Amino acid sequence: MQAARTRQATRAALAGAARLGLTVHNATVLHDSNTLTLRLVPCDVLARVSPAARQCAQLEVDVASRLAEAGSPVAAPAAPEVLIQGEHVVTFWTYHPPVTTRPVPPTAYADALLRLHAGMRTVDLPTPHVTDRVAEAQLLVSDPARTPELTAPDRVFLAGTLARTRRAVGDSGRPEQLLHGEPHPGNLLATRAGPLFIDFETCCRGPVEFDLAHAPEEVGDHYPGVDRQLLRNCRTLVLAMVTAWRWDRDDRFPDGRRLGVEWLSALRTATAGPDR
């Protein structure tokens, strides 16, 4: 079934490339989960293909375009168009070949994120709040039809953790701004131009600690002015959110259900301290 969906998404990418006049002799799958990412050659651009029901593609392109114009560390769109191809939405991005498979060092990671946040403060576009994204996860957990494999005890635990940490982050009183939303290591490329962030479909507004919660723990040690308690709350919140998404019956993340089980266990460990 997934192979058939991948073929359909690939056909949508090729049709979109043809509409833009891009020369494509081959399409290589780089990542296949809820969004399919393809490298198209010889035009050498990336195509990202998502279900057309997801309406965040234009925001993603607009944010990345403005950040690129401002000199922020991002991979820019290769075309401004957002194309609808049947049941899919297709966007095209500049391809940056990786220069190393080693993780970006914490100091460089923190510097790139700091510069990204500085650029994002200059972008004025309507975006959801962090707590709106949490609300989506809460709705998912509360609906057994959408999360049929989540047991009743796990559902109660996950719902309670989402509610508690949502309140803690929403009521923190910290300054808020436009955020990447998911600047984890998988969305930071080591390129000849330095570290570049990709995948802006999860942009939202909130405290910078929410973004830092997606990065390795050492990155927070090199980012100035961090509220440590808020960062801890954000880390728990992020873990609860990604755990919820892995139980979605329509989730296509590789090995997602196994990760859902593992992350539930990790979340219980993280919330078992005496101050919880």
N, C-alpha and C positions, 0 to 999 in steps of 0.2 A: 504493500500500500504506500509506504513512504517513497519507494523507488518511483512509483507512478507520479506522486506529487512532485518529486524532484524533476522528473522529465517535463511535466507541465510547466513548472516554474522556469526551467531552462529555456523552453520554447518561448515563454513570455519575454525573457531577457533578450533572446536573439531577435524576436520580432521588434522589440523596442529599439535595439541597436540599429536595426535596418531602418527604422523610421528616422533615426538621427543621422543616417548616412555613415555609420561606423563600419569599418571592414572587420569582419569576424570570420576566421577560419576554424577556430577551436575555442571551446569554453571549458575551463577546468574548475571543478568545484573546490573551493577553499574551505567553506564552512557550511554545514547544512543542519539547521535546527529550526527555530520558528521563523527565521529569515535565511534565505539561501544567498550565499555570496559566491560569485563566479569571477574568475579572471578571463577576460576576453582578449584574444590575440588574433592578428598582429596589432590591432589598435591599442592594446595594452591598457585597458581600463577595467575597473571593477564594476560589476553589476550586482545590485542588491535587490532581491525579489521578496516581497511580503504579500500576505493576503490583502486584497483590495479593501476589505472591511476596516483595516487599520489606517486611520486618517492622519497619522503623524509624519508621513514622509515629507510633505511640503515644509513643515516646521523644521525637520532635520536638515533639509537642504538649505533653507533660509538661514538657520543659525550657523551652520558650518561655513556658508559663503561669507557671511558678515565677519566671522572670526578670522577666516583666511585673509580677508581684506585688511583686517586690523593687525595682521602679523602674528596671530596666536598660533601655538603649536598644534595645528590640526591638519588632517588630510582633506583637501578641498574637493568639492564636487567637480566632476569632469564636464558636466552639463547642468544647466539650471532647470531643465525640464523634469517633471515628475509624470511618468507615463502610466496610464491605466491600460493594461493588456488583459482583457477578459476579467478573470477573478483575481488578477495580480496587479500590484503597483511596483514599478521598476524605477530605480534611480541609478545614476552612473557616477563613479568616483575616480579620482586620480589614483593610480596604482603606485605604491612605493615598495620596492623589493626590500625585504628585511636584510639587515647587514649582520645580524647575529641572532642566535637562538637563546642567548643568555638573558636573564631578566634585566630590565633597566635598573641601575643602582638606585637605592633609596633617595640619595641627594638629588640626582637628576630627575627622578620621578616627582619629588616634591617641588622642584623648581619648575618643571613643565606644568604641573597642576596649578601652582601659584600664578604662572603667566596666563594659563587658560582662564582662571577665575578673574584675573584682571581684565582680560579681553571680554569676558562675559558680562562684566559690569557695564560695558558700553553698548550692549545689545538690548534693545527694548522691543520685545515681542511677547504676546500673551502666551503664557505657559502654565501648566498645572502646578499646584503646590505639592511639596513632598507628601503631605498628609492625604492629598487626593490619590496618589499612587498607593498609599497604604490602604485607603478605603477600597480600592480595587481588589487588593489581596484579601481584605476582610470579607468582601462579598463572595469571593471565590471559596473561602474556607467555610462560610455559612451556608453554602449551597451543596448539599450532598449529591445532587444530580451532576454537578460540574466536577466534584472531587469524590467520586464513589468509592475509591479505595482507601480513603482516609478514615481511620477508625474513630469511634465516638470519643474515647479519651484523648486521642491525639488532636481531634478537632477542637475540643474544649481548651486544651493546653495552648494550641497555636492561636486560637481566637483571643484568648486572654493575654498572651504575650504581645500580639499585635496591638491590642487596645491599650495596654499599659505603656508600651514604648512609643506609640503614636502620641499619647498625651504628653509624655516626657519631652519628646522632640518638639512638638507643636507649641508647648508652653515654655520653652527654654528662654525666650526673650533675647536670643542671640540675633545679630544682624543677619538679614537674608538677602539672597541675590540669585541670579540665574545660575544653575548648576548643570553639569554634564548629566548627572543622574546615575551613571554606572561606569565610572572611570577605573574599572578593575584592570589587572594586567593584560587581559585579553583584548582590551580596547586601547592599549598603548603600544604603538609600533616603534621599534628601534630602527631608524632609517638613516640614510646618509645626511639628511637634513636635521638629524637629532630626533628625540622622542616626539611622536605625533599621535594625538588622540583621534579616534574614529568613533562612529556609531553614536549619533546624537539624537536618536529617536526617543530617548528616555529623559530628555531635558525637563527640568522642573525648577521650582523656586524653593529655597530653604537655606539653612546654615551650611557653611562650607564643610562642617564636620560630617554631614551626610555623604558628601563625595569622598572625603578621607576614609570613611568607613569601608569603602570598596577597595581601597589600596592596601598593600601589605602594611603590617603594624609599624614597621620601621619608618615608613614614609611620614607618618604623623609626627615623628620625633624631629623632622627637619622642616616642618611647615610652621611658620610663626603664628603665635597668638591662638593656639588651639585650646578649646575648653575640653579638658580631659574627661570629665564626667559626661558631658554631652556626646563626646566621641564614643565612649563606652556604650551609651544608650543607643547611638546610631548603629554601632556594630551589631548589637542585638536585634535592632529593628530590621536591618538589612538581611541578616541571617533568617529572621522569621519570614520576611517577604519572599526571598528566593526559595525557601522551603515550601511556602504555599504554592508557588508557581509550578514546582516540580510535581505536585499532586493534581494539577489540572488534567482532566481526561484528554484534552487536545494538545497537551505539551509535547513538543517534538525534540526537546533537548536530549542529546545522546546520553543514554543510561540514566535518564532523569529520575525514574522511580527509585533506583538504588540510591541515588544522591538524596532523594527526599527522605529516605529512611535514615541515612547517615546524618543528615543535617538536623533532623528532629532530635536525634540523640545528642548532637553537639549543642543544640539550643537548650536542651534540658540541663546539660552541664554548665552552660554559660549563665543560666538563670537560677542555679542551685545555691548561690552564695548566701551568706547570712543577711546581706543587705538587700536581698531581693524579696 
